[in-house]
């Protein structure tokens, strides 16, 4: 199982893939491809990791289905405002065997249900809001994300620059970064960070090779606040993930 810093941003790769398809034409589409994912971990003594894996997704004007994004349905879509709902799987943030610092700590895969909305401020600038709640009863926590995305052409190549932040309530932050009383030992103190705000920046791009094939890439940097880095299981205040991929659309 890959680390959270990698899997959480596979979604970004699918967004880039989707962007290329949307610019081509609005229609139902099945896509398959391969992606390389690499990145570091914020957890103590967990090594950087990378993997090459297949990707598959189905997209229409209303419905998107993929392994990374789960199931997303667009409720309304206008020239400026779009509203949708989704059910998305999230892989466990770490395994107890990843490092000695995490020994005896168990975290599971969980599922989020979310409501999202976007508002086009200009032809190239879009604001997005997402509110999510955990549905699988692992920790019953919530999150809210807000971001601004700027599209730009640089040397004829399309890019999407994005900056935003995600608020995690205390239950979600404790599940991902905290240490329960039953998990504390001589080297690892009990710790409950409480709610937290995680800023991030990313850049995405895609390059069509033919009408049906394209390359895509994403680089994402996350920043952790001090109440998360104070946890005994967290070693770093930032993480970087990179995604490179190839896509074929039917």
Helices and strands as residue ranges (DSSP letters): H 4-7, H 10-24, E 29-39, E 49-59, E 63-66, E 70-77, E 81-90, G 100-102, E 110-120, E 125-134, E 142-154, E 157-168, H 170-177, G 181-183, E 196-208, E 213-223, H 226-229, E 238-249
